[in-house]
Amino acid sequence: MNAEFNVWLLIVGLVVGAGLVWLVVMDSRRREADVDATERPREAAWLSAVMTEDGYEVSPDAAERMLELHRAYLEAPPPDEVETIEAGEPARVEDGEPATTEERRLEKADRPG
């Protein structure tokens, strides 16, 4: 009877151990917080290379800035309401300021001072 109990304990131990290993492996993905400032330029260079292969010209500096903005977006509180934007229509922010760079530039040129 003691040998049967040991076999049962071995089977239970293997199942529990396999479950724990599975949980650790499933949670081993890298997160935004895992990428430090020294690794960001390498990530930006990789992103730039992949985007170039896909037909988009993105410099490593622009990719690094986008990664910084993405991190800032993730650290900010969630927006109150998500606006849907139709293709070709510029996005607007809540205070009515134009979202496109060209419209902002034109508005600044029209302002006095």
Phi and psi restraints in degrees (range 20) as a CNS / XPLOR table:
assign (resid 1 and name C) (resid 2 and name N)
       (resid 2 and name CA) (resid 2 and name C) 1.0 -67.0 20.0 2
assign (resid 2 and name N) (resid 2 and name CA)
       (resid 2 and name C) (resid 3 and name N) 1.0 -36.3 20.0 2
assign (resid 2 and name C) (resid 3 and name N)
       (resid 3 and name CA) (resid 3 and name C) 1.0 -68.1 20.0 2
assign (resid 3 and name N) (resid 3 and name CA)
       (resid 3 and name C) (resid 4 and name N) 1.0 -38.1 20.0 2
assign (resid 3 and name C) (resid 4 and name N)
       (resid 4 and name CA) (resid 4 and name C) 1.0 -64.4 20.0 2
assign (resid 4 and name N) (resid 4 and name CA)
       (resid 4 and name C) (resid 5 and name N) 1.0 -39.1 20.0 2
assign (resid 4 and name C) (resid 5 and name N)
       (resid 5 and name CA) (resid 5 and name C) 1.0 -65.3 20.0 2
assign (resid 5 and name N) (resid 5 and name CA)
       (resid 5 and name C) (resid 6 and name N) 1.0 -39.7 20.0 2
assign (resid 5 and name C) (resid 6 and name N)
       (resid 6 and name CA) (resid 6 and name C) 1.0 -64.4 20.0 2
assign (resid 6 and name N) (resid 6 and name CA)
       (resid 6 and name C) (resid 7 and name N) 1.0 -39.0 20.0 2
assign (resid 6 and name C) (resid 7 and name N)
       (resid 7 and name CA) (resid 7 and name C) 1.0 -65.4 20.0 2
assign (resid 7 and name N) (resid 7 and name CA)
       (resid 7 and name C) (resid 8 and name N) 1.0 -41.5 20.0 2
assign (resid 7 and name C) (resid 8 and name N)
       (resid 8 and name CA) (resid 8 and name C) 1.0 -62.5 20.0 2
assign (resid 8 and name N) (resid 8 and name CA)
       (resid 8 and name C) (resid 9 and name N) 1.0 -43.8 20.0 2
assign (resid 8 and name C) (resid 9 and name N)
       (resid 9 and name CA) (resid 9 and name C) 1.0 -62.0 20.0 2
assign (resid 9 and name N) (resid 9 and name CA)
       (resid 9 and name C) (resid 10 and name N) 1.0 -39.1 20.0 2
assign (resid 9 and name C) (resid 10 and name N)
       (resid 10 and name CA) (resid 10 and name C) 1.0 -63.1 20.0 2
assign (resid 10 and name N) (resid 10 and name CA)
       (resid 10 and name C) (resid 11 and name N) 1.0 -44.2 20.0 2
assign (resid 10 and name C) (resid 11 and name N)
       (resid 11 and name CA) (resid 11 and name C) 1.0 -64.8 20.0 2
assign (resid 11 and name N) (resid 11 and name CA)
       (resid 11 and name C) (resid 12 and name N) 1.0 -45.9 20.0 2
assign (resid 11 and name C) (resid 12 and name N)
       (resid 12 and name CA) (resid 12 and name C) 1.0 -62.3 20.0 2
assign (resid 12 and name N) (resid 12 and name CA)
       (resid 12 and name C) (resid 13 and name N) 1.0 -42.7 20.0 2
assign (resid 12 and name C) (resid 13 and name N)
       (resid 13 and name CA) (resid 13 and name C) 1.0 -62.5 20.0 2
assign (resid 13 and name N) (resid 13 and name CA)
       (resid 13 and name C) (resid 14 and name N) 1.0 -40.4 20.0 2
assign (resid 13 and name C) (resid 14 and name N)
       (resid 14 and name CA) (resid 14 and name C) 1.0 -65.5 20.0 2
assign (resid 14 and name N) (resid 14 and name CA)
       (resid 14 and name C) (resid 15 and name N) 1.0 -40.8 20.0 2
assign (resid 14 and name C) (resid 15 and name N)
       (resid 15 and name CA) (resid 15 and name C) 1.0 -66.6 20.0 2
assign (resid 15 and name N) (resid 15 and name CA)
       (resid 15 and name C) (resid 16 and name N) 1.0 -45.9 20.0 2
assign (resid 15 and name C) (resid 16 and name N)
       (resid 16 and name CA) (resid 16 and name C) 1.0 -64.8 20.0 2
assign (resid 16 and name N) (resid 16 and name CA)
       (resid 16 and name C) (resid 17 and name N) 1.0 -42.6 20.0 2
assign (resid 16 and name C) (resid 17 and name N)
       (resid 17 and name CA) (resid 17 and name C) 1.0 -62.3 20.0 2
assign (resid 17 and name N) (resid 17 and name CA)
       (resid 17 and name C) (resid 18 and name N) 1.0 -42.9 20.0 2
assign (resid 17 and name C) (resid 18 and name N)
       (resid 18 and name CA) (resid 18 and name C) 1.0 -63.5 20.0 2
assign (resid 18 and name N) (resid 18 and name CA)
       (resid 18 and name C) (resid 19 and name N) 1.0 -38.8 20.0 2
assign (resid 18 and name C) (resid 19 and name N)
       (resid 19 and name CA) (resid 19 and name C) 1.0 -64.3 20.0 2
assign (resid 19 and name N) (resid 19 and name CA)
       (resid 19 and name C) (resid 20 and name N) 1.0 -41.6 20.0 2
assign (resid 19 and name C) (resid 20 and name N)
       (resid 20 and name CA) (resid 20 and name C) 1.0 -65.6 20.0 2
assign (resid 20 and name N) (resid 20 and name CA)
       (resid 20 and name C) (resid 21 and name N) 1.0 -42.6 20.0 2
assign (resid 20 and name C) (resid 21 and name N)
       (resid 21 and name CA) (resid 21 and name C) 1.0 -62.1 20.0 2
assign (resid 21 and name N) (resid 21 and name CA)
       (resid 21 and name C) (resid 22 and name N) 1.0 -41.7 20.0 2
assign (resid 21 and name C) (resid 22 and name N)
       (resid 22 and name CA) (resid 22 and name C) 1.0 -60.9 20.0 2
assign (resid 22 and name N) (resid 22 and name CA)
       (resid 22 and name C) (resid 23 and name N) 1.0 -43.6 20.0 2
assign (resid 22 and name C) (resid 23 and name N)
       (resid 23 and name CA) (resid 23 and name C) 1.0 -62.3 20.0 2
assign (resid 23 and name N) (resid 23 and name CA)
       (resid 23 and name C) (resid 24 and name N) 1.0 -42.0 20.0 2
assign (resid 23 and name C) (resid 24 and name N)
       (resid 24 and name CA) (resid 24 and name C) 1.0 -66.3 20.0 2
assign (resid 24 and name N) (resid 24 and name CA)
       (resid 24 and name C) (resid 25 and name N) 1.0 -43.3 20.0 2
assign (resid 24 and name C) (resid 25 and name N)
       (resid 25 and name CA) (resid 25 and name C) 1.0 -66.6 20.0 2
assign (resid 25 and name N) (resid 25 and name CA)
       (resid 25 and name C) (resid 26 and name N) 1.0 -39.4 20.0 2
assign (resid 25 and name C) (resid 26 and name N)
       (resid 26 and name CA) (resid 26 and name C) 1.0 -66.9 20.0 2
assign (resid 26 and name N) (resid 26 and name CA)
       (resid 26 and name C) (resid 27 and name N) 1.0 -26.8 20.0 2
assign (resid 26 and name C) (resid 27 and name N)
       (resid 27 and name CA) (resid 27 and name C) 1.0 -99.9 20.0 2
assign (resid 27 and name N) (resid 27 and name CA)
       (resid 27 and name C) (resid 28 and name N) 1.0 16.3 20.0 2
assign (resid 27 and name C) (resid 28 and name N)
       (resid 28 and name CA) (resid 28 and name C) 1.0 -94.2 20.0 2
assign (resid 28 and name N) (resid 28 and name CA)
       (resid 28 and name C) (resid 29 and name N) 1.0 8.8 20.0 2
assign (resid 28 and name C) (resid 29 and name N)
       (resid 29 and name CA) (resid 29 and name C) 1.0 -66.6 20.0 2
assign (resid 29 and name N) (resid 29 and name CA)
       (resid 29 and name C) (resid 30 and name N) 1.0 149.3 20.0 2
assign (resid 29 and name C) (resid 30 and name N)
       (resid 30 and name CA) (resid 30 and name C) 1.0 -78.2 20.0 2
assign (resid 30 and name N) (resid 30 and name CA)
       (resid 30 and name C) (resid 31 and name N) 1.0 146.7 20.0 2
assign (resid 30 and name C) (resid 31 and name N)
       (resid 31 and name CA) (resid 31 and name C) 1.0 -116.8 20.0 2
assign (resid 31 and name N) (resid 31 and name CA)
       (resid 31 and name C) (resid 32 and name N) 1.0 169.5 20.0 2
assign (resid 31 and name C) (resid 32 and name N)
       (resid 32 and name CA) (resid 32 and name C) 1.0 -56.9 20.0 2
assign (resid 32 and name N) (resid 32 and name CA)
       (resid 32 and name C) (resid 33 and name N) 1.0 -37.4 20.0 2
assign (resid 32 and name C) (resid 33 and name N)
       (resid 33 and name CA) (resid 33 and name C) 1.0 -69.6 20.0 2
assign (resid 33 and name N) (resid 33 and name CA)
       (resid 33 and name C) (resid 34 and name N) 1.0 -19.6 20.0 2
assign (resid 33 and name C) (resid 34 and name N)
       (resid 34 and name CA) (resid 34 and name C) 1.0 -76.6 20.0 2
assign (resid 34 and name N) (resid 34 and name CA)
       (resid 34 and name C) (resid 35 and name N) 1.0 -17.4 20.0 2
assign (resid 34 and name C) (resid 35 and name N)
       (resid 35 and name CA) (resid 35 and name C) 1.0 -91.8 20.0 2
assign (resid 35 and name N) (resid 35 and name CA)
       (resid 35 and name C) (resid 36 and name N) 1.0 113.2 20.0 2
assign (resid 35 and name C) (resid 36 and name N)
       (resid 36 and name CA) (resid 36 and name C) 1.0 -91.4 20.0 2
assign (resid 36 and name N) (resid 36 and name CA)
       (resid 36 and name C) (resid 37 and name N) 1.0 177.1 20.0 2
assign (resid 36 and name C) (resid 37 and name N)
       (resid 37 and name CA) (resid 37 and name C) 1.0 -65.1 20.0 2
assign (resid 37 and name N) (resid 37 and name CA)
       (resid 37 and name C) (resid 38 and name N) 1.0 -28.2 20.0 2
assign (resid 37 and name C) (resid 38 and name N)
       (resid 38 and name CA) (resid 38 and name C) 1.0 -75.2 20.0 2
assign (resid 38 and name N) (resid 38 and name CA)
       (resid 38 and name C) (resid 39 and name N) 1.0 -24.1 20.0 2
assign (resid 38 and name C) (resid 39 and name N)
       (resid 39 and name CA) (resid 39 and name C) 1.0 -90.8 20.0 2
assign (resid 39 and name N) (resid 39 and name CA)
       (resid 39 and name C) (resid 40 and name N) 1.0 -19.6 20.0 2
assign (resid 39 and name C) (resid 40 and name N)
       (resid 40 and name CA) (resid 40 and name C) 1.0 -59.1 20.0 2
assign (resid 40 and name N) (resid 40 and name CA)
       (resid 40 and name C) (resid 41 and name N) 1.0 -42.7 20.0 2
assign (resid 40 and name C) (resid 41 and name N)
       (resid 41 and name CA) (resid 41 and name C) 1.0 -60.6 20.0 2
assign (resid 41 and name N) (resid 41 and name CA)
       (resid 41 and name C) (resid 42 and name N) 1.0 -36.6 20.0 2
assign (resid 41 and name C) (resid 42 and name N)
       (resid 42 and name CA) (resid 42 and name C) 1.0 -66.9 20.0 2
assign (resid 42 and name N) (resid 42 and name CA)
       (resid 42 and name C) (resid 43 and name N) 1.0 -38.7 20.0 2
assign (resid 42 and name C) (resid 43 and name N)
       (resid 43 and name CA) (resid 43 and name C) 1.0 -65.4 20.0 2
assign (resid 43 and name N) (resid 43 and name CA)
       (resid 43 and name C) (resid 44 and name N) 1.0 -40.3 20.0 2
assign (resid 43 and name C) (resid 44 and name N)
       (resid 44 and name CA) (resid 44 and name C) 1.0 -65.2 20.0 2
assign (resid 44 and name N) (resid 44 and name CA)
       (resid 44 and name C) (resid 45 and name N) 1.0 -40.1 20.0 2
assign (resid 44 and name C) (resid 45 and name N)
       (resid 45 and name CA) (resid 45 and name C) 1.0 -64.5 20.0 2
assign (resid 45 and name N) (resid 45 and name CA)
       (resid 45 and name C) (resid 46 and name N) 1.0 -41.6 20.0 2
assign (resid 45 and name C) (resid 46 and name N)
       (resid 46 and name CA) (resid 46 and name C) 1.0 -63.5 20.0 2
assign (resid 46 and name N) (resid 46 and name CA)
       (resid 46 and name C) (resid 47 and name N) 1.0 -45.3 20.0 2
assign (resid 46 and name C) (resid 47 and name N)
       (resid 47 and name CA) (resid 47 and name C) 1.0 -61.8 20.0 2
assign (resid 47 and name N) (resid 47 and name CA)
       (resid 47 and name C) (resid 48 and name N) 1.0 -41.3 20.0 2
assign (resid 47 and name C) (resid 48 and name N)
       (resid 48 and name CA) (resid 48 and name C) 1.0 -62.6 20.0 2
assign (resid 48 and name N) (resid 48 and name CA)
       (resid 48 and name C) (resid 49 and name N) 1.0 -43.1 20.0 2
assign (resid 48 and name C) (resid 49 and name N)
       (resid 49 and name CA) (resid 49 and name C) 1.0 -64.1 20.0 2
assign (resid 49 and name N) (resid 49 and name CA)
       (resid 49 and name C) (resid 50 and name N) 1.0 -42.7 20.0 2
assign (resid 49 and name C) (resid 50 and name N)
       (resid 50 and name CA) (resid 50 and name C) 1.0 -66.5 20.0 2
assign (resid 50 and name N) (resid 50 and name CA)
       (resid 50 and name C) (resid 51 and name N) 1.0 -42.3 20.0 2
assign (resid 50 and name C) (resid 51 and name N)
       (resid 51 and name CA) (resid 51 and name C) 1.0 -65.8 20.0 2
assign (resid 51 and name N) (resid 51 and name CA)
       (resid 51 and name C) (resid 52 and name N) 1.0 -36.0 20.0 2
assign (resid 51 and name C) (resid 52 and name N)
       (resid 52 and name CA) (resid 52 and name C) 1.0 -64.5 20.0 2
assign (resid 52 and name N) (resid 52 and name CA)
       (resid 52 and name C) (resid 53 and name N) 1.0 -41.1 20.0 2
assign (resid 52 and name C) (resid 53 and name N)
       (resid 53 and name CA) (resid 53 and name C) 1.0 -62.0 20.0 2
assign (resid 53 and name N) (resid 53 and name CA)
       (resid 53 and name C) (resid 54 and name N) 1.0 -32.0 20.0 2
assign (resid 53 and name C) (resid 54 and name N)
       (resid 54 and name CA) (resid 54 and name C) 1.0 -83.2 20.0 2
assign (resid 54 and name N) (resid 54 and name CA)
       (resid 54 and name C) (resid 55 and name N) 1.0 -1.1 20.0 2
assign (resid 54 and name C) (resid 55 and name N)
       (resid 55 and name CA) (resid 55 and name C) 1.0 98.4 20.0 2
assign (resid 55 and name N) (resid 55 and name CA)
       (resid 55 and name C) (resid 56 and name N) 1.0 8.3 20.0 2
assign (resid 55 and name C) (resid 56 and name N)
       (resid 56 and name CA) (resid 56 and name C) 1.0 -110.0 20.0 2
assign (resid 56 and name N) (resid 56 and name CA)
       (resid 56 and name C) (resid 57 and name N) 1.0 127.9 20.0 2
assign (resid 56 and name C) (resid 57 and name N)
       (resid 57 and name CA) (resid 57 and name C) 1.0 -87.0 20.0 2
assign (resid 57 and name N) (resid 57 and name CA)
       (resid 57 and name C) (resid 58 and name N) 1.0 104.1 20.0 2
assign (resid 57 and name C) (resid 58 and name N)
       (resid 58 and name CA) (resid 58 and name C) 1.0 -127.4 20.0 2
assign (resid 58 and name N) (resid 58 and name CA)
       (resid 58 and name C) (resid 59 and name N) 1.0 120.4 20.0 2
assign (resid 58 and name C) (resid 59 and name N)
       (resid 59 and name CA) (resid 59 and name C) 1.0 -73.6 20.0 2
assign (resid 59 and name N) (resid 59 and name CA)
       (resid 59 and name C) (resid 60 and name N) 1.0 155.7 20.0 2
assign (resid 59 and name C) (resid 60 and name N)
       (resid 60 and name CA) (resid 60 and name C) 1.0 -59.3 20.0 2
assign (resid 60 and name N) (resid 60 and name CA)
       (resid 60 and name C) (resid 61 and name N) 1.0 -34.7 20.0 2
assign (resid 60 and name C) (resid 61 and name N)
       (resid 61 and name CA) (resid 61 and name C) 1.0 -65.2 20.0 2
assign (resid 61 and name N) (resid 61 and name CA)
       (resid 61 and name C) (resid 62 and name N) 1.0 -42.3 20.0 2
assign (resid 61 and name C) (resid 62 and name N)
       (resid 62 and name CA) (resid 62 and name C) 1.0 -66.2 20.0 2
assign (resid 62 and name N) (resid 62 and name CA)
       (resid 62 and name C) (resid 63 and name N) 1.0 -39.0 20.0 2
assign (resid 62 and name C) (resid 63 and name N)
       (resid 63 and name CA) (resid 63 and name C) 1.0 -65.2 20.0 2
assign (resid 63 and name N) (resid 63 and name CA)
       (resid 63 and name C) (resid 64 and name N) 1.0 -40.0 20.0 2
assign (resid 63 and name C) (resid 64 and name N)
       (resid 64 and name CA) (resid 64 and name C) 1.0 -64.5 20.0 2
assign (resid 64 and name N) (resid 64 and name CA)
       (resid 64 and name C) (resid 65 and name N) 1.0 -40.8 20.0 2
assign (resid 64 and name C) (resid 65 and name N)
       (resid 65 and name CA) (resid 65 and name C) 1.0 -63.6 20.0 2
assign (resid 65 and name N) (resid 65 and name CA)
       (resid 65 and name C) (resid 66 and name N) 1.0 -40.3 20.0 2
assign (resid 65 and name C) (resid 66 and name N)
       (resid 66 and name CA) (resid 66 and name C) 1.0 -63.9 20.0 2
assign (resid 66 and name N) (resid 66 and name CA)
       (resid 66 and name C) (resid 67 and name N) 1.0 -38.0 20.0 2
assign (resid 66 and name C) (resid 67 and name N)
       (resid 67 and name CA) (resid 67 and name C) 1.0 -65.3 20.0 2
assign (resid 67 and name N) (resid 67 and name CA)
       (resid 67 and name C) (resid 68 and name N) 1.0 -39.1 20.0 2
assign (resid 67 and name C) (resid 68 and name N)
       (resid 68 and name CA) (resid 68 and name C) 1.0 -64.2 20.0 2
assign (resid 68 and name N) (resid 68 and name CA)
       (resid 68 and name C) (resid 69 and name N) 1.0 -42.9 20.0 2
assign (resid 68 and name C) (resid 69 and name N)
       (resid 69 and name CA) (resid 69 and name C) 1.0 -65.6 20.0 2
assign (resid 69 and name N) (resid 69 and name CA)
       (resid 69 and name C) (resid 70 and name N) 1.0 -37.1 20.0 2
assign (resid 69 and name C) (resid 70 and name N)
       (resid 70 and name CA) (resid 70 and name C) 1.0 -63.1 20.0 2
assign (resid 70 and name N) (resid 70 and name CA)
       (resid 70 and name C) (resid 71 and name N) 1.0 -43.3 20.0 2
assign (resid 70 and name C) (resid 71 and name N)
       (resid 71 and name CA) (resid 71 and name C) 1.0 -62.6 20.0 2
assign (resid 71 and name N) (resid 71 and name CA)
       (resid 71 and name C) (resid 72 and name N) 1.0 -42.2 20.0 2
assign (resid 71 and name C) (resid 72 and name N)
       (resid 72 and name CA) (resid 72 and name C) 1.0 -63.5 20.0 2
assign (resid 72 and name N) (resid 72 and name CA)
       (resid 72 and name C) (resid 73 and name N) 1.0 -38.4 20.0 2
assign (resid 72 and name C) (resid 73 and name N)
       (resid 73 and name CA) (resid 73 and name C) 1.0 -63.1 20.0 2
assign (resid 73 and name N) (resid 73 and name CA)
       (resid 73 and name C) (resid 74 and name N) 1.0 -42.2 20.0 2
assign (resid 73 and name C) (resid 74 and name N)
       (resid 74 and name CA) (resid 74 and name C) 1.0 -68.5 20.0 2
assign (resid 74 and name N) (resid 74 and name CA)
       (resid 74 and name C) (resid 75 and name N) 1.0 -30.3 20.0 2
assign (resid 74 and name C) (resid 75 and name N)
       (resid 75 and name CA) (resid 75 and name C) 1.0 -80.7 20.0 2
assign (resid 75 and name N) (resid 75 and name CA)
       (resid 75 and name C) (resid 76 and name N) 1.0 -17.9 20.0 2
assign (resid 75 and name C) (resid 76 and name N)
       (resid 76 and name CA) (resid 76 and name C) 1.0 -78.0 20.0 2
assign (resid 76 and name N) (resid 76 and name CA)
       (resid 76 and name C) (resid 77 and name N) 1.0 158.5 20.0 2
assign (resid 76 and name C) (resid 77 and name N)
       (resid 77 and name CA) (resid 77 and name C) 1.0 -67.0 20.0 2
assign (resid 77 and name N) (resid 77 and name CA)
       (resid 77 and name C) (resid 78 and name N) 1.0 154.4 20.0 2
assign (resid 77 and name C) (resid 78 and name N)
       (resid 78 and name CA) (resid 78 and name C) 1.0 -64.5 20.0 2
assign (resid 78 and name N) (resid 78 and name CA)
       (resid 78 and name C) (resid 79 and name N) 1.0 149.1 20.0 2
assign (resid 78 and name C) (resid 79 and name N)
       (resid 79 and name CA) (resid 79 and name C) 1.0 -67.3 20.0 2
assign (resid 79 and name N) (resid 79 and name CA)
       (resid 79 and name C) (resid 80 and name N) 1.0 152.5 20.0 2
assign (resid 79 and name C) (resid 80 and name N)
       (resid 80 and name CA) (resid 80 and name C) 1.0 -67.4 20.0 2
assign (resid 80 and name N) (resid 80 and name CA)
       (resid 80 and name C) (resid 81 and name N) 1.0 -44.0 20.0 2
assign (resid 80 and name C) (resid 81 and name N)
       (resid 81 and name CA) (resid 81 and name C) 1.0 -140.2 20.0 2
assign (resid 81 and name N) (resid 81 and name CA)
       (resid 81 and name C) (resid 82 and name N) 1.0 137.3 20.0 2
assign (resid 81 and name C) (resid 82 and name N)
       (resid 82 and name CA) (resid 82 and name C) 1.0 -95.9 20.0 2
assign (resid 82 and name N) (resid 82 and name CA)
       (resid 82 and name C) (resid 83 and name N) 1.0 123.4 20.0 2
assign (resid 82 and name C) (resid 83 and name N)
       (resid 83 and name CA) (resid 83 and name C) 1.0 -89.1 20.0 2
assign (resid 83 and name N) (resid 83 and name CA)
       (resid 83 and name C) (resid 84 and name N) 1.0 141.5 20.0 2
assign (resid 83 and name C) (resid 84 and name N)
       (resid 84 and name CA) (resid 84 and name C) 1.0 -92.0 20.0 2
assign (resid 84 and name N) (resid 84 and name CA)
       (resid 84 and name C) (resid 85 and name N) 1.0 135.8 20.0 2
assign (resid 84 and name C) (resid 85 and name N)
       (resid 85 and name CA) (resid 85 and name C) 1.0 -116.9 20.0 2
assign (resid 85 and name N) (resid 85 and name CA)
       (resid 85 and name C) (resid 86 and name N) 1.0 126.5 20.0 2
assign (resid 85 and name C) (resid 86 and name N)
       (resid 86 and name CA) (resid 86 and name C) 1.0 -81.4 20.0 2
assign (resid 86 and name N) (resid 86 and name CA)
       (resid 86 and name C) (resid 87 and name N) 1.0 154.6 20.0 2
assign (resid 86 and name C) (resid 87 and name N)
       (resid 87 and name CA) (resid 87 and name C) 1.0 -58.4 20.0 2
assign (resid 87 and name N) (resid 87 and name CA)
       (resid 87 and name C) (resid 88 and name N) 1.0 133.3 20.0 2
assign (resid 87 and name C) (resid 88 and name N)
       (resid 88 and name CA) (resid 88 and name C) 1.0 84.8 20.0 2
assign (resid 88 and name N) (resid 88 and name CA)
       (resid 88 and name C) (resid 89 and name N) 1.0 -7.4 20.0 2
assign (resid 88 and name C) (resid 89 and name N)
       (resid 89 and name CA) (resid 89 and name C) 1.0 -99.3 20.0 2
assign (resid 89 and name N) (resid 89 and name CA)
       (resid 89 and name C) (resid 90 and name N) 1.0 128.5 20.0 2
assign (resid 89 and name C) (resid 90 and name N)
       (resid 90 and name CA) (resid 90 and name C) 1.0 -69.8 20.0 2
assign (resid 90 and name N) (resid 90 and name CA)
       (resid 90 and name C) (resid 91 and name N) 1.0 144.7 20.0 2
assign (resid 90 and name C) (resid 91 and name N)
       (resid 91 and name CA) (resid 91 and name C) 1.0 -76.4 20.0 2
assign (resid 91 and name N) (resid 91 and name CA)
       (resid 91 and name C) (resid 92 and name N) 1.0 148.8 20.0 2
assign (resid 91 and name C) (resid 92 and name N)
       (resid 92 and name CA) (resid 92 and name C) 1.0 -119.3 20.0 2
assign (resid 92 and name N) (resid 92 and name CA)
       (resid 92 and name C) (resid 93 and name N) 1.0 143.5 20.0 2
assign (resid 92 and name C) (resid 93 and name N)
       (resid 93 and name CA) (resid 93 and name C) 1.0 -92.0 20.0 2
assign (resid 93 and name N) (resid 93 and name CA)
       (resid 93 and name C) (resid 94 and name N) 1.0 170.3 20.0 2
assign (resid 93 and name C) (resid 94 and name N)
       (resid 94 and name CA) (resid 94 and name C) 1.0 -61.9 20.0 2
assign (resid 94 and name N) (resid 94 and name CA)
       (resid 94 and name C) (resid 95 and name N) 1.0 -34.8 20.0 2
assign (resid 94 and name C) (resid 95 and name N)
       (resid 95 and name CA) (resid 95 and name C) 1.0 -82.6 20.0 2
assign (resid 95 and name N) (resid 95 and name CA)
       (resid 95 and name C) (resid 96 and name N) 1.0 6.0 20.0 2
assign (resid 95 and name C) (resid 96 and name N)
       (resid 96 and name CA) (resid 96 and name C) 1.0 88.7 20.0 2
assign (resid 96 and name N) (resid 96 and name CA)
       (resid 96 and name C) (resid 97 and name N) 1.0 1.2 20.0 2
assign (resid 96 and name C) (resid 97 and name N)
       (resid 97 and name CA) (resid 97 and name C) 1.0 -71.7 20.0 2
assign (resid 97 and name N) (resid 97 and name CA)
       (resid 97 and name C) (resid 98 and name N) 1.0 136.3 20.0 2
assign (resid 97 and name C) (resid 98 and name N)
       (resid 98 and name CA) (resid 98 and name C) 1.0 -61.3 20.0 2
assign (resid 98 and name N) (resid 98 and name CA)
       (resid 98 and name C) (resid 99 and name N) 1.0 145.9 20.0 2
assign (resid 98 and name C) (resid 99 and name N)
       (resid 99 and name CA) (resid 99 and name C) 1.0 -91.9 20.0 2
assign (resid 99 and name N) (resid 99 and name CA)
       (resid 99 and name C) (resid 100 and name N) 1.0 -23.3 20.0 2
assign (resid 99 and name C) (resid 100 and name N)
       (resid 100 and name CA) (resid 100 and name C) 1.0 -80.3 20.0 2
assign (resid 100 and name N) (resid 100 and name CA)
       (resid 100 and name C) (resid 101 and name N) 1.0 147.9 20.0 2
assign (resid 100 and name C) (resid 101 and name N)
       (resid 101 and name CA) (resid 101 and name C) 1.0 -62.0 20.0 2
assign (resid 101 and name N) (resid 101 and name CA)
       (resid 101 and name C) (resid 102 and name N) 1.0 -40.3 20.0 2
assign (resid 101 and name C) (resid 102 and name N)
       (resid 102 and name CA) (resid 102 and name C) 1.0 -63.3 20.0 2
assign (resid 102 and name N) (resid 102 and name CA)
       (resid 102 and name C) (resid 103 and name N) 1.0 -42.9 20.0 2
assign (resid 102 and name C) (resid 103 and name N)
       (resid 103 and name CA) (resid 103 and name C) 1.0 -65.6 20.0 2
assign (resid 103 and name N) (resid 103 and name CA)
       (resid 103 and name C) (resid 104 and name N) 1.0 -38.7 20.0 2
assign (resid 103 and name C) (resid 104 and name N)
       (resid 104 and name CA) (resid 104 and name C) 1.0 -63.2 20.0 2
assign (resid 104 and name N) (resid 104 and name CA)
       (resid 104 and name C) (resid 105 and name N) 1.0 -42.7 20.0 2
assign (resid 104 and name C) (resid 105 and name N)
       (resid 105 and name CA) (resid 105 and name C) 1.0 -62.9 20.0 2
assign (resid 105 and name N) (resid 105 and name CA)
       (resid 105 and name C) (resid 106 and name N) 1.0 -43.0 20.0 2
assign (resid 105 and name C) (resid 106 and name N)
       (resid 106 and name CA) (resid 106 and name C) 1.0 -65.6 20.0 2
assign (resid 106 and name N) (resid 106 and name CA)
       (resid 106 and name C) (resid 107 and name N) 1.0 -39.1 20.0 2
assign (resid 106 and name C) (resid 107 and name N)
       (resid 107 and name CA) (resid 107 and name C) 1.0 -66.5 20.0 2
assign (resid 107 and name N) (resid 107 and name CA)
       (resid 107 and name C) (resid 108 and name N) 1.0 -39.7 20.0 2
assign (resid 107 and name C) (resid 108 and name N)
       (resid 108 and name CA) (resid 108 and name C) 1.0 -65.1 20.0 2
assign (resid 108 and name N) (resid 108 and name CA)
       (resid 108 and name C) (resid 109 and name N) 1.0 -35.6 20.0 2
assign (resid 108 and name C) (resid 109 and name N)
       (resid 109 and name CA) (resid 109 and name C) 1.0 -68.6 20.0 2
assign (resid 109 and name N) (resid 109 and name CA)
       (resid 109 and name C) (resid 110 and name N) 1.0 -29.7 20.0 2
assign (resid 109 and name C) (resid 110 and name N)
       (resid 110 and name CA) (resid 110 and name C) 1.0 -79.9 20.0 2
assign (resid 110 and name N) (resid 110 and name CA)
       (resid 110 and name C) (resid 111 and name N) 1.0 -20.2 20.0 2
assign (resid 110 and name C) (resid 111 and name N)
       (resid 111 and name CA) (resid 111 and name C) 1.0 -76.2 20.0 2
assign (resid 111 and name N) (resid 111 and name CA)
       (resid 111 and name C) (resid 112 and name N) 1.0 141.7 20.0 2
assign (resid 111 and name C) (resid 112 and name N)
       (resid 112 and name CA) (resid 112 and name C) 1.0 -74.4 20.0 2
assign (resid 112 and name N) (resid 112 and name CA)
       (resid 112 and name C) (resid 113 and name N) 1.0 150.6 20.0 2
